[in-house]
Amino acid sequence: MRKIIKLSFLLLLHSFFSEAQPQLLNKGVLLYQGSVGSNKLTSDRFWFRDSSVIYEQNSDYKVSHGDTVIFEGYETYKYTFFDLRTLKCQDYFSFSDTAAVESNYTVESGDAPGWNFYIGHNKKSLDSMFCLADTIIDKKTYKRIRYSERRPDYDYYFEETYFFVCNIPINNLVNIDKRLEKKLPGCMLQKIDMHQLTPYPMRDSTLFIPERNYLTKEEEKIFQQWQRNSLETALPVLTIEEVRKKPFLPIKYKQHPFYKQTLKWESEQNSNN
């Protein structure tokens, strides 16, 4: 079995609203799109309400049995509910208020429970960041900040350019660094371009697209129930390392006759690692 996990970028999530940011949205849906080089564009989604997030975790899959490809594609393997105040997470195999909790765990500040969601990540030096001139893309004006990092001992050098849109209703989930909010108050990060120059050239692009600023009634029900589940579940509390060792396969193929056999093989492989 071959699994290709997409490269994702740092997001900073925190649970308290900044007084400097007007028109803050406290609920909605954000679309996360990423591409690596000339590879295909991937799209993921996360829902937010107040200081909680639900996000779908996807991966590229190709599962074969002999010369026969059983399933292949970019598919969802679980949904994660993340309470930003308590740093507690629960995983689910369906996006429903009746779904059962599959895993219960906590994370430390700086841990990534799936996507690279980080809390309080302020390690990038402000001395390595500087403002670029505004640019216009598709008739939209963006403010830009560039970050560069060089490690001569490893012949490593890369640059990240952050694109912000201002004077729009924003959410409080997508940030690079709390300190940068003071530089661009009232602005929302919508794009990151990464250019690695050495030791080998590589380009990545990430987009954060506000899909809507409301939740449906069904989505509200899911948030309410999953919030209750986070407080009431009797499942043991795991570490994120233990959760990462669990096998993960596409949810849509759970009824496939090969699914259980592959799940067993995955479990045995992970236990030997």
Secondary structure, 3 states (H helix, E strand, C coil): CEEECCCCCCEECCCCCCCCCCCEECEEEEEEEEEECCCCCEEEEEEEECCEEEEEEEEEEEEEECCEEEEEEEEEEEEEEEECCCCEEEEECCCCCCCCCCEEEECCCCCCCCCCEECCCCCCCHHHEEEEEEEEECCEEEEEEEEEEEEHHHCEEEEEEEEEEECCCEECCCECCHHHHCCCCCEEEEEEEEEEEECCCEEEEEEEEEEECCCCHHHHHHHHHHHHHHHHCCCCCECHHHHHCCCCCCHHHCCCCCHHHHHHHHHHHHHHC
